[in-house]
Every structure is written in C-alpha cells, then in structure tokens.
Amino acid sequence: VDHGKSTLVQALTGTHPDRLKEEREREMTIDLGFAWLTLPNGEDIGIVDVPGHRDFIENMLAGIGGIDAVIFVIAADEGIMPQTREHLAILDLLQIPSGIIALTKIDLINDPDWLDLVEEDIRTALRGTVLEKAPVLRVSSRTKQGIPELLQALVACLAEQPPRPDLKRPRLPVDRVFTIAGFGTVVTGTLSDGTLRTGEEVLILPGGLRGRVRGLQTHKKKEDIAVPGSRTAVNISGVNVDQVKRGDIIVHPGDYVPTRRLDARFRLLPDITHPLEHSTEVKMFLGAAEVVARIRLLGSEQLDPGQEGWLQLESSEPLVAVRGDRYILRRPSPGETLGGGMIVDPQPQQRHKRFATETLDHLESLAKGTPAEILLQSMLALGAVTLGEVLARANLDEQTARQAFAELYTNGQLLVLETPNEQTESIPFHPTLLVTSFASWEQLASRARQEVEAYHRSNPLRRGLPREELKSRLKLTPRLFNPAMRRLVSEGQIKESGPLVFKPGHTIQFTQIQKRQMEALLARFATSPYAPPTTKDCINEVGDDLYNAMVDLELLTPVPPDVVFRTEDYNKMVAETRRLLANQETVSAAEVRDHFQTSRRYALAFLEYLDSQGVTVREGDVRRLKQV
C-alpha cells in the first residue's frame, strides 16, 4: 500500500492508471489500471497496474493472469510488508516467468546503508521464488532517478521471453467492460492462444452469447488483427454492455466448452493458519474469473501448510479452462490466500473416487502431459529443428513418439518443412526431418512478411529485398531458410524473382518526374545501344535509387565492373554472339567489337560477363560456346 506503483507507472508511461475518483481521493489503487509505453528498442508494451492493499487483492488477481513479466514495487522507506509477501506468493503460484524489482522512493532515503539493508531483506524474501534472480533497481518516480535503467531492464527482461504461441484457438479473458457512444460495447483483456480479426464472429463464454468483432485496438492503436500476448480492446456488435462481465471469455465458436468441474494440482502455502480439509468452500481465481468452488481432496483427508496434493474443484458457475492454466484459491472469510497450482484436466468425465489408485495414477500421468502434448511443447521450445532433436528433448520411446507425431501431423499442429530424399511414408517419420510447430511457423512467416513489408516502405524504388538480406534479418541458417522460403512462396505469402523477395502484388510506383528521367536515360541507350552510358553516367543522371529500380525491373542489365546495357540490347548481343559461334566456333574480342561497332572496352566487359554466366569459355584470345 502506498509503495508508489501508480506513480511509477505514470513516470514510465506519462499516464496515471488510477481511473476511479475514489482511487485518486484515497491515493490508493482499488481496481485494475492500464497504461502503455514504447520501450527504447521500439517495442510497444501494455502495463496492468494492480491494487496492493489486502482489501483489494481479489481485484489484483483479475489482472495478473495474462502477464509476461512483473515489475514488483517495494518502497525504500517501508521495505517488505505483509501484502508484499502475499503478492510474491501469488506470483510464485502463477509461475509468472520473469520480472524486475523496483525499489521506489529512494529520494526519501539519505542513508545508503539503509537502502542496502532493504535490498538484502528483499533478496532474502525472494529466495526460492520465481523472482529469485530478478534484478533490483533503485528508482525515484519524483526525480526520475533510475527510470532510464528500469526501461532498459524491461527491454532485457522481455527479450528473454519467447513469443506467445498462436494455437489457432484465441481466448480473451475479460477484465474490463464499458461502452463508447456511437460504438457500443467494448471489452478489454490480454489475448492468448490465437488471433482475433475484425469482422469475425465471436462467442462470449460461459453464457454462450454471440457477437461480431466491430473493431480492435492494441495500445490505443486501431488494428485489423490482434495477436497473442497483446493487451486488446474489442468492440463487439450485437451485445449490450450489461450482458458481459469481468471473467467472461471471448472465443471463436466451437473452440472451448465451459466446465463446472476441474482436476488440478495444488500447493498449500506454508504460512497458512489452518490445514486445508476436504469439502472446504473457497474462492477460485482463474484468468480474470472469480467463482465460488468446493474442494474435493483426492488421496488425503487434509493438506498441511506447505504440502501439495490433488484436488477436484467443483465450481458454482461454469468456467473456461485448458490444461496448464494456473489458478489461485482464497479462503472467503477471513480473507486469506490459500495457495494455487495448475489445471491438469479441464473436462474430467466424472466425480472421482477420492482414494482410487487408478485416478491418482491417471492424474500423475496427465501432469506430465500426453505424448502429443510433450512433443508439441518440445517443438515450441526448440522452434524449427530436426525431428531427432525434438525426440531427444521429449524423451519418448520410438513407438509412442510415432503415434504422437502422427496425431500432431494429422491435425495440423506439426509441419514438415523438409524431408530426406529416401522418405516414402505417407506420414513421414525420420530423425533428419526438418519440423516445426504450426505456432512457430506462423511466427516465422509473420516475421518474414514484416521484414519484406518494412523493406518496401524504406525502399519504395526497389522491386524487392535481396534474398540473402532477408536470411540475415531473420537470423536463419541456410538449412532452415531455404525450405522456409519454398513454403512461404508455395503458400503465396511472399514472392521471389531471382535474388529478390517481395510482397505479392507489390509494384514500384514512379512519379511523373521519375518516369521522364527514365525515358530520357533509355533514349540515350537507344541512340547508342552497344556503347551506352556507363554505370556512373546513369547514376549521375537519375540517381542511385532510380537506377537500381531500372535494374530490378530488368530494364537495364549491369555488366561488371562499370558497363550497363539496355536489357533488350544485351539479349540481342547474346543471341548474335551465339549465332556467330555456331557458324565459326570461336570469336575474338576484336571480332565482337567490330560486329557490334563498339569499343574494345565494351566488347571485353561483355565477353567476360558471358564467361561468368556460363555462356562462353575463354581459350587464349578467343571464346567458344561452353559445352553443357
């Protein structure tokens, strides 16, 4: 409480996240606040400001589920407080992947030894948690001391996080609902597991209400597509604002089925006042949802503080969950965070017998994952690699791995980018196969399209991005880049011509002045087709960009080191030279010079270029056609 979270957000973003009048009057965050900023590396990120006070910790739980990293704020003048420990325990239970500790209000402390003591206390509290290795940065929101360093630390922190996978089954847990005059209902949340697009139909679960995406915004910017991991505002038509509430999920029709029963692994916090007993009623927090649930303890009569066990949770209201989701349980009264864990089975078929050995064995197996899930997770972690590398990470026996591979291959979650020549099976399976997950492929394809589009914007007079430059920008090995390019081209996502890669439908748009410059230059070539202007002459006349555009469009053909021909003249010269060699077997530079009524400089450059292109081969002072 009053550790300076909202003030720090304002110092970072320029936006004060407290929206409510009561929040500003009490100088205390009560509900979720939101802000956005662009990091020094150009990445746009969203910030969710959550309440720190114990009275509002349940509002905090609605906003923390979808985050990639945390800025854990501790005031230098107060240090570790009881609510600090509770928030840290929640972060640990939710397995938030990374974070930064912001030691705020350092401008109030004149004694450096005090700051060292507070930092030492923080390190002790973090030991054994997900934030154990998080950097501690000393900052002042008032003087801005440490703010630039905090921004750079955020860049480094987020760079370590892999992109959110696109599993083609989007879900957006609603954490805020409001209406805008002239637009209607708007919901916000953090999108995961897939993309949302303007115009598509959506389902609001658990109620089952249908609507259509009228508009999308990410970081207050209008978008046609919202991607996984983004803070997203969705304007939904056909739905009234009072028909949607916090905790609802926006999904595609048919992707998810609500449930009232969940099997889960659970860890009871070590400092809880009482053991957890069978049939205890609790508050359950999953995503942005909060429901009342009853615990069925499996395999034991009670859990003592610090113990782990299996639960079957029966909720008072339907929920949407998938295997691997993290959740938190709290005691309703007096309010106390009990613990949390991971959903193992979101759709158990029945109420389990509490002490059935086969049930407990089944849950243990599910916790490790099905073979297909293990294989998929291995691919998501590795990106695009050989099947042998995936199998080594997954640690599955060959028969199990084959079945899991076939399942993923058949349902499209696994892609084969390249197969060995000897592969003949209908469903390929070989250690040298180059494979990737559909989610990883979508990310790679998106990066490739973005790089090509960025090149077009920066180089409007170039036909396309050089293939080798795209490989360098994507930081791919030839082993991956070449089959990836073949697939991108076959799918129509990009096009290539010779050494250039470009967006489908892309054309160079010349101004009228540029067109006149090109016409004037080409007229000079037409006047003297076999002794034309040099490369330097062309660049002096029309400039680098326009000259390169004429080369890309194959209006001009450069002949190193400094000769350039109009392409139609070059092609005529090649045809004539082939005819001469067909009639007399060899030809000298002097004969070529005289035949085209040009100079020795042009004749030599032309013949040396034909040698390099594999058209002719030099023998002493003459050339002959290269035998194929």
C-alpha positions in Angstrom: 0.0 0.0 0.0 1.4 3.4 -1.0 4.6 1.9 -2.3 4.3 4.1 -5.4 3.1 1.6 -8.1 0.7 4.0 -9.9 3.2 6.9 -9.6 5.9 4.7 -11.1 3.6 3.7 -14.0 3.0 7.4 -14.6 6.7 8.1 -14.6 7.3 5.3 -17.1 4.3 6.0 -19.4 3.0 9.5 -18.8 -0.4 8.0 -18.0 -1.8 7.8 -14.4 -3.5 4.4 -14.3 -6.0 5.2 -11.5 -9.3 5.7 -13.2 -11.7 5.9 -10.3 -12.5 9.1 -8.4 -12.2 7.2 -5.1 -8.7 6.0 -6.1 -7.4 9.5 -6.7 -9.0 10.8 -3.5 -7.6 8.0 -1.3 -4.3 7.8 -3.3 -4.8 4.1 -3.4 -5.4 1.7 -6.4 -8.7 -0.1 -5.9 -9.3 -1.7 -9.3 -7.2 -2.5 -12.3 -5.5 0.3 -14.1 -3.9 0.3 -17.6 -1.2 2.2 -19.5 1.0 1.8 -22.5 4.6 2.7 -23.5 7.2 2.2 -26.2 10.4 0.8 -24.9 13.8 2.1 -26.0 14.1 -0.7 -28.6 10.8 0.3 -30.2 8.6 -2.4 -28.7 5.1 -1.4 -27.6 4.0 -2.9 -24.3 1.0 -2.7 -22.0 1.1 -2.3 -18.3 -1.6 -3.5 -15.9 -1.5 -1.7 -12.5 -3.0 -3.9 -9.8 -4.0 -3.0 -6.3 -1.6 -3.6 -3.5 -3.9 -3.3 -0.5 -5.0 -6.6 1.0 -8.7 -5.5 0.9 -8.5 -5.3 -2.9 -6.2 -8.3 -3.6 -9.0 -10.1 -5.4 -9.1 -7.3 -7.9 -5.4 -7.8 -8.3 -5.9 -11.4 -9.2 -8.2 -10.5 -12.1 -5.4 -8.6 -13.8 -2.3 -10.7 -13.2 -3.1 -13.9 -15.0 -2.1 -13.0 -18.6 1.2 -11.1 -18.0 4.6 -11.8 -19.4 6.6 -10.2 -16.7 6.2 -8.2 -13.4 7.6 -5.0 -12.0 7.4 -5.8 -8.3 7.3 -2.5 -6.5 8.7 -2.1 -2.9 9.1 1.3 -1.3 12.5 2.1 0.2 11.0 3.8 3.2 8.9 0.7 4.2 10.6 -2.3 2.7 8.9 -5.8 2.8 5.4 -5.6 4.1 2.8 -8.4 4.8 1.0 -7.7 1.5 4.4 -7.8 -0.3 4.8 -11.4 0.8 1.3 -12.3 -0.2 1.7 -10.8 -3.7 5.1 -12.6 -4.0 3.4 -15.9 -3.1 0.7 -15.4 -5.7 3.3 -14.6 -8.4 5.2 -17.8 -7.5 2.0 -19.9 -7.6 1.1 -18.4 -11.0 4.7 -19.0 -12.2 5.0 -15.6 -13.7 8.0 -16.2 -15.9 10.2 -13.2 -15.2 10.4 -9.8 -13.5 12.2 -6.8 -12.1 12.2 -5.5 -8.5 11.7 -1.7 -8.4 12.9 -0.2 -5.1 10.9 3.1 -5.2 11.0 6.3 -3.3 14.8 6.3 -2.9 14.6 10.1 -2.9 13.2 9.9 0.6 16.3 8.0 1.9 19.5 9.8 2.6 21.3 6.8 4.2 22.8 4.4 1.5 23.3 1.8 4.2 19.5 1.7 4.7 19.0 1.0 1.1 21.5 -1.8 1.2 19.6 -3.3 4.2 16.3 -3.1 2.5 17.8 -4.7 -0.6 19.2 -7.5 1.5 15.7 -8.1 3.0 14.3 -8.2 -0.5 16.8 -10.8 -1.6 16.0 -13.0 1.4 12.3 -12.8 0.7 12.8 -13.7 -3.0 14.9 -16.8 -2.3 13.3 -19.9 -3.7 10.6 -18.0 -5.7 10.2 -17.3 -9.4 11.8 -13.8 -8.8 14.9 -15.1 -7.1 17.2 -13.9 -9.9 15.2 -10.8 -10.7 17.4 -7.6 -10.8 16.7 -4.9 -8.1 16.7 -1.4 -9.5 16.6 1.7 -7.2 14.3 4.3 -8.7 12.5 7.6 -7.8 9.4 8.4 -9.7 9.6 12.0 -8.5 13.2 12.8 -9.6 13.2 10.2 -12.4 16.5 8.7 -11.0 16.8 5.1 -12.2 13.9 5.3 -14.7 16.1 5.0 -17.9 17.8 2.0 -16.3 14.4 0.5 -15.4 13.3 0.8 -19.1 16.5 -0.9 -20.3 16.0 -3.7 -17.8 12.4 -4.1 -19.1 13.8 -4.5 -22.7 16.3 -7.2 -21.4 13.6 -8.9 -19.4 11.1 -9.2 -22.2 13.7 -10.1 -24.8 14.2 -13.4 -22.8 10.5 -14.3 -23.2 9.5 -16.4 -26.2 6.6 -15.0 -28.3 3.2 -16.2 -27.3 2.2 -19.2 -29.4 -0.6 -18.9 -31.9 -2.6 -22.2 -31.3 -5.5 -21.1 -33.5 -7.9 -21.1 -30.6 -8.0 -17.5 -29.3 -9.3 -16.6 -25.9 -9.5 -13.2 -24.2 -10.4 -13.2 -20.5 -12.4 -10.0 -20.0 -11.0 -7.8 -17.2 -12.9 -4.6 -18.1 -16.3 -3.8 -19.8 -17.5 -0.4 -20.9 -19.4 1.4 -23.6 -18.5 4.2 -26.0 -21.1 6.4 -27.5 -21.5 5.6 -31.2 -19.6 2.3 -30.9 -21.3 0.3 -28.2 -19.8 -2.5 -26.0 -16.0 -2.6 -25.6 -14.2 -5.3 -23.6 -10.5 -5.5 -22.7 -8.1 -8.3 -21.7 -4.9 -10.0 -22.6 -5.3 -12.2 -25.7 -3.8 -15.7 -25.7 -3.6 -18.8 -27.9 -4.7 -17.2 -31.1 -5.6 -14.1 -33.1 -8.8 -12.1 -33.3 -9.8 -10.3 -36.6 -12.1 -7.5 -37.4 -15.4 -8.8 -38.8 -15.3 -12.3 -37.4 -17.9 -13.9 -35.2 -17.1 -14.5 -31.5 -18.7 -16.3 -28.7 -18.9 -15.0 -25.1 -18.5 -17.8 -22.6 -19.7 -19.2 -20.3 -23.0 -17.6 -21.3 -22.9 -18.5 -25.0 -23.9 -15.1 -26.3 -22.8 -14.4 -29.9 -21.4 -11.2 -31.3 -19.2 -9.9 -34.0 -15.8 -8.0 -33.8 -16.6 -4.5 -34.9 -13.1 -3.1 -34.1 -9.8 -3.9 -32.4 -7.3 -1.8 -30.6 -3.9 -2.6 -29.1 -2.1 0.0 -27.1 -4.8 2.5 -28.3 -3.9 1.8 -31.9 -6.5 0.5 -34.3 -5.7 -2.9 -35.6 -7.3 -5.4 -38.1 -5.7 -8.3 -36.3 -4.9 -8.7 -32.6 -2.1 -11.2 -31.8 -1.4 -13.4 -28.8 0.1 -11.7 -25.8 -1.3 -8.2 -26.7 -3.5 -6.1 -24.4 -6.5 -5.9 -26.6 -9.7 -3.8 -26.7 -12.5 -5.5 -28.6 -15.6 -3.5 -29.8 -18.3 -6.1 -30.1 -21.5 -5.5 -32.0 -24.8 -7.3 -31.2 -24.1 -7.4 -27.4 -25.2 -5.0 -24.7 -22.7 -3.8 -22.1 -24.8 -5.3 -19.3 -24.6 -8.8 -21.0 -20.8 -9.1 -20.5 -18.9 -9.1 -17.2 -15.4 -9.4 -15.9 -14.3 -13.0 -16.0 -16.1 -13.9 -19.3 -14.0 -15.2 -22.2 -14.2 -14.1 -25.8 -13.5 -17.0 -28.1 -14.2 -18.4 -31.6 -17.4 -20.5 -31.7 -16.6 -24.2 -31.2 -13.1 -23.8 -29.7 -14.0 -24.2 -26.0 -16.6 -25.8 -23.8 -17.3 -24.4 -20.3 -17.0 -26.7 -17.3 -18.0 -26.8 -13.6 -15.5 -29.5 -12.7 -11.7 -29.3 -12.9 -8.9 -31.7 -11.8 -5.9 -29.8 -10.5 -2.5 -30.0 -8.8 -2.5 -27.7 -5.7 0.2 -26.3 -3.3 -0.9 -25.0 0.1 1.2 -22.0 1.2 3.5 -22.7 4.2 2.3 -19.8 6.4 -1.5 -20.7 6.2 -3.2 -20.6 9.6 -5.1 -24.0 9.3 -4.8 -27.2 7.2 -6.9 -27.5 4.1 -9.7 -30.0 4.6 -11.9 -31.9 2.2 -15.1 -30.2 1.1 -13.8 -26.7 2.0 -15.6 -23.9 0.2 -13.2 -21.4 -1.4 -13.0 -18.6 -3.9 -11.3 -19.6 -7.1 -9.5 -17.2 -9.4 -8.8 -18.4 -13.0 -7.8 -15.9 -15.7 -10.0 -12.9 -14.9 -12.8 -15.0 -13.4 -13.7 -15.3 -9.7 -16.1 -18.1 -8.7 -17.0 -19.9 -5.5 -15.9 -23.5 -5.6 -15.8 -26.6 -3.3 -12.7 -28.6 -2.9 -12.7 -32.4 -3.2 -9.3 -33.6 -1.8 -8.0 -36.7 -3.6 -5.8 -39.1 -1.9 -5.8 -37.5 1.5 -8.1 -36.2 4.2 -6.3 -32.9 4.6 -3.3 -30.9 3.4 -1.0 -29.3 5.9 0.7 -25.9 5.3 3.4 -26.3 2.6 2.1 -29.6 1.3 1.0 -30.4 -2.3 -1.8 -32.6 -3.4 -4.6 -33.4 -6.0 -7.9 -31.6 -6.0 -11.1 -31.9 -7.9 -12.7 -28.5 -7.9 -16.5 -28.1 -8.3 -17.4 -24.5 -9.2 -20.7 -22.7 -8.6 -20.5 -21.2 -12.1 -19.2 -22.5 -15.5 -15.6 -21.8 -16.3 -13.4 -21.9 -19.4 -10.0 -23.6 -18.8 -7.3 -25.5 -20.6 -4.7 -27.9 -19.4 -1.8 -25.9 -18.0 -3.8 -22.9 -16.8 -2.7 -21.6 -13.4 -5.2 -20.7 -10.7 -5.4 -19.3 -7.1 -7.6 -20.3 -4.2 -8.6 -18.0 -1.3 -10.5 -18.5 1.9 -13.7 -16.4 1.7 -13.7 -15.3 5.4 -11.4 -14.2 6.9 -9.8 -13.4 3.5 -6.6 -15.4 3.0 -4.7 -16.7 0.0 -4.5 -20.5 0.5 -2.4 -21.5 -2.5 -2.7 -22.4 -6.1 -1.4 -24.6 -8.9 -2.1 -25.9 -12.4 -5.2 -27.3 -14.1 -4.4 -30.8 -15.3 -7.8 -31.9 -16.7 -10.4 -29.1 -17.5 -13.0 -31.7 -18.5 -13.0 -34.7 -16.2 -15.6 -37.2 -17.2 -16.9 -37.9 -13.7 -16.7 -37.2 -10.0 -13.6 -39.2 -8.9 -13.5 -41.7 -6.1 -11.2 -39.8 -3.7 -8.8 -42.6 -2.9 -8.9 -44.6 -6.1 -5.3 -45.6 -7.1 -6.1 -45.6 -10.8 -7.4 -42.0 -10.5 -4.3 -40.7 -8.8 -2.0 -42.6 -11.3 -4.0 -41.0 -14.2 -3.6 -37.5 -12.7 0.1 -38.0 -12.3 0.3 -39.1 -16.0 -1.7 -36.1 -17.1 0.5 -33.8 -15.1 3.5 -34.9 -17.2 1.4 -34.4 -20.4 0.1 -36.7 -23.1 2.8 -37.8 -25.6 1.4 -35.4 -28.2 1.5 -32.5 -25.8 5.0 -33.3 -24.7 6.2 -33.5 -28.3 4.4 -30.2 -29.1 5.9 -28.4 -26.1 9.3 -29.6 -27.2 8.8 -28.2 -30.7 7.5 -24.9 -29.3 10.6 -24.6 -27.1 13.1 -25.5 -30.0 11.5 -23.7 -32.9 12.4 -25.4 -36.3 14.8 -28.2 -35.8 15.3 -31.9 -36.9 12.9 -34.4 -35.6 15.8 -36.1 -33.9 16.4 -33.1 -31.7 12.7 -32.9 -30.8 12.6 -36.6 -29.8 15.8 -36.2 -27.7 14.1 -33.4 -25.8 10.8 -35.1 -25.4 12.4 -38.3 -24.2 9.7 -40.6 -25.7 10.2 -44.1 -26.9 10.0 -44.6 -30.7 6.6 -46.2 -30.8 5.0 -43.6 -28.6 6.8 -40.8 -30.4 5.5 -42.1 -33.8 1.9 -42.1 -32.6 2.2 -38.6 -31.1 3.9 -37.4 -34.3 1.1 -38.8 -36.4 -1.5 -37.2 -34.2 0.1 -33.7 -34.4 0.8 -34.1 -38.2 -2.7 -35.1 -39.0 -4.4 -32.3 -37.0 -2.0 -29.7 -38.5 -0.2 -28.7 -35.3 3.1 -30.0 -36.7 4.6 -29.1 -40.1 7.3 -30.9 -42.0 9.5 -28.3 -43.8 11.9 -30.7 -45.5 12.0 -34.4 -45.9 15.0 -36.6 -46.8 15.0 -38.0 -50.4 14.6 -41.6 -49.3 11.4 -40.8 -47.3 8.4 -42.7 -48.8 5.9 -43.0 -45.9 2.6 -41.2 -46.1 3.1 -39.8 -42.7 6.9 -39.1 -42.7 9.0 -40.1 -39.6 12.7 -39.8 -39.8 15.3 -38.2 -37.4 16.6 -35.9 -40.2 13.2 -34.4 -41.0 13.1 -30.6 -40.5 10.0 -30.0 -38.4 8.3 -27.2 -36.6 5.1 -26.5 -34.8 2.3 -24.7 -36.6 2.5 -21.9 -34.0 6.3 -21.4 -34.6 5.8 -21.5 -38.3 3.1 -18.8 -38.1 5.5 -16.6 -36.1 8.4 -17.2 -38.6 6.1 -16.4 -41.5 4.8 -13.3 -39.8 8.4 -12.1 -39.2 9.3 -12.7 -42.8 6.3 -10.8 -44.1 7.0 -7.9 -41.7 10.7 -7.7 -42.9 9.7 -7.7 -46.6 7.0 -5.0 -45.9 9.4 -2.9 -43.9 11.9 -3.1 -46.8 9.2 -1.9 -49.2 8.4 1.0 -47.0 12.1 2.0 -46.6 13.0 1.4 -50.3 10.0 2.3 -52.4 12.0 2.3 -55.6 13.4 -1.2 -55.1 11.5 -4.2 -56.5 12.3 -6.4 -53.6 14.5 -7.3 -50.7 17.6 -9.3 -51.6 17.1 -13.0 -50.5 20.4 -13.1 -48.6 19.5 -10.0 -46.7 16.2 -11.5 -45.6 18.0 -14.6 -44.4 20.3 -12.3 -42.4 17.5 -10.3 -40.9 15.6 -13.4 -39.9 18.9 -14.9 -38.4 18.2 -18.2 -40.1 20.7 -20.9 -41.2 20.6 -22.0 -44.9 19.3 -25.4 -43.6 16.1 -23.7 -42.3 15.9 -20.6 -44.6 15.8 -22.4 -47.9 12.9 -24.8 -47.1 11.1 -22.0 -45.3 11.3 -19.8 -48.4 10.0 -22.6 -50.6 7.0 -23.0 -48.2 6.4 -19.2 -48.0 6.4 -18.9 -51.8 4.2 -22.0 -52.2 1.7 -20.6 -49.7 1.6 -17.3 -51.6 2.8 -15.3 -48.5 5.7 -13.8 -50.4 7.0 -14.0 -54.0 10.6 -14.2 -55.3 12.2 -13.5 -58.6 15.9 -14.3 -59.0 17.7 -13.0 -55.9 14.8 -10.7 -54.9 11.9 -11.3 -52.4 8.8 -9.2 -52.4 5.2 -8.9 -51.2 2.6 -10.4 -53.6 1.1 -7.6 -55.7 4.0 -5.2 -54.9 4.9 -2.8 -57.8 7.2 0.2 -57.9 5.2 3.4 -58.3 7.1 6.1 -60.1 6.3 9.8 -60.1 5.9 11.6 -63.3 9.3 13.3 -62.9 10.9 9.9 -62.4 9.2 8.5 -65.5 10.6 11.4 -67.6 14.1 10.8 -66.2 13.9 7.1 -67.1 12.6 7.8 -70.6 15.4 10.3 -71.2 18.1 7.8 -70.0 16.6 5.0 -72.1 16.6 7.3 -75.1 20.4 7.7 -74.7 20.7 3.9 -74.7 18.6 3.6 -77.9 20.9 6.1 -79.6 24.0 4.1 -78.9 22.9 0.6 -77.8 26.3 -1.1 -77.9 28.4 1.8 -76.5 25.8 3.1 -74.0 26.3 5.3 -70.9 28.4 3.7 -68.1 27.0 2.8 -64.7 28.5 6.1 -63.3 26.8 8.1 -66.1 23.4 6.5 -65.3 23.7 7.2 -61.6 24.8 10.8 -62.2 21.8 11.3 -64.4 18.9 9.6 -62.4 20.4 8.8 -59.0 21.2 5.6 -57.2 17.6 4.7 -56.3 16.1 5.2 -59.7 19.0 3.4 -61.4 18.6 0.4 -59.1 14.9 0.3 -59.8 15.5 0.1 -63.5 17.9 -2.8 -62.9 15.4 -4.5 -60.6 12.7 -4.1 -63.3 15.2 -5.6 -65.8 15.1 -2.5 -68.0 18.9 -2.4 -67.6 21.5 -5.2 -67.3 24.7 -4.3 -65.4 27.9 -5.9 -66.8 30.7 -5.5 -64.2 32.7 -3.6 -63.5 31.1 -0.4 -64.9 29.2 -1.3 -68.1 25.5 -1.4 -68.4 23.3 -2.3 -71.4 19.6 -1.8 -72.0 18.3 -5.3 -71.4 16.8 -5.8 -74.8 20.1 -4.8 -76.4 22.0 -7.2 -74.1 19.7 -10.1 -75.0 20.2 -9.2 -78.7 24.0 -9.2 -78.2 23.9 -12.6 -76.5 21.8 -14.1 -79.4 24.1 -12.6 -82.0 27.2 -13.9 -80.3 25.7 -17.4 -80.0 24.9 -17.3 -83.8 28.5 -16.2 -84.6 29.9 -19.0 -82.5 27.6 -21.5 -84.1 28.9 -20.5 -87.5 32.6 -20.2 -86.8 33.2 -22.0 -83.4 35.4 -19.2 -81.9 35.3 -15.5 -81.7 37.8 -12.9 -80.6 37.2 -9.6 -78.7 38.1 -7.7 -81.9 35.5 -9.6 -83.9 32.8 -8.8 -81.3 33.9 -5.2 -81.2 33.6 -4.9 -85.0 30.4 -6.9 -85.2 28.6 -4.5 -82.8 30.5 -1.4 -83.9 31.5 -0.7 -80.3 34.8 -0.2 -78.5 37.2 -2.8 -77.0 36.1 -1.7 -73.5 32.5 -2.7 -74.1 33.4 -5.9 -76.0 35.8 -7.2 -73.3 33.4 -6.4 -70.5 30.6 -8.2 -72.4 32.6 -11.3 -73.2 34.0 -11.6 -69.6 30.4 -11.4 -68.4 29.3 -14.2 -70.7 32.2 -16.3 -69.3 30.9 -15.7 -65.8 27.4 -16.6 -66.8 28.4 -19.9 -68.3 27.6 -18.9 -71.9 31.2 -18.9 -73.2 34.6 -20.2 -72.2 37.9 -18.4 -72.9 40.7 -20.2 -74.7 43.7 -17.9 -75.1 42.4 -14.8 -77.0 39.2 -16.4 -78.3 35.9 -17.6 -76.9 33.8 -20.6 -77.8 30.4 -21.7 -76.6 30.6 -23.6 -73.3 29.6 -27.3 -73.7 26.7 -28.3 -71.4 
